[in-house]
Amino acid sequence: MTELVVVVLIATLIVSMIVIVALEPGPSPSDLAIAYELAWDRLDFATIWALSGPSMRDGLTKREFVVKKKTVYAQGLHPTNLVSEARVDEVAVSGEVAVAITSLTLLQAADDSRSSIGQIHNEVRMARRMGRWEVASYLLHAPQA
């Protein structure tokens, strides 16, 4: 009898944990937009893949995506770690879609003083799939003088 009670208790705990994890909404659209921007600033392709929806992954597995992006960006033409501040200026959520306008404060790449050179604003479009927000498209905006 005691063994049955223990088994039922353990089963109840396992089911409860599964339900709690399944109901966890994950990051908000604003959090996702900031994480995506910072991952691009650091060329963290594994994180970019994880935050992206299928349409942004070029039909590639995570490993293929990371290898391809590293190959493309290996030439060093894209400076990294230039974002000193990332924030969301606006976010609009309508059902299963969201759009965030981000504002990135950039630093000079070759200057030891790391002074700010301006801001850029981008648009991160997201969709909620299976209860989780993913980046569906990303629009770069030209730097403002």
HELIX and SHEET records of a PDB file:
HELIX    1   1 THR A    2  LEU A   23  1                                  22    
HELIX    2   2 PRO A   29  ASP A   41  1                                  13    
HELIX    3   3 PHE A   45  LEU A   51  1                                   7    
HELIX    4   4 PRO A   54  MET A   56  5                                   3    
HELIX    5   5 LYS A   62  TYR A   73  1                                  12    
SHEET    1   A 4 VAL A  83  SER A  94  0                                        
SHEET    2   A 4 VAL A  97  LEU A 107 -1                                        
SHEET    3   A 4 SER A 116  ARG A 129 -1                                        
SHEET    4   A 4 ARG A 132  LEU A 139 -1                                        
END                                                                             
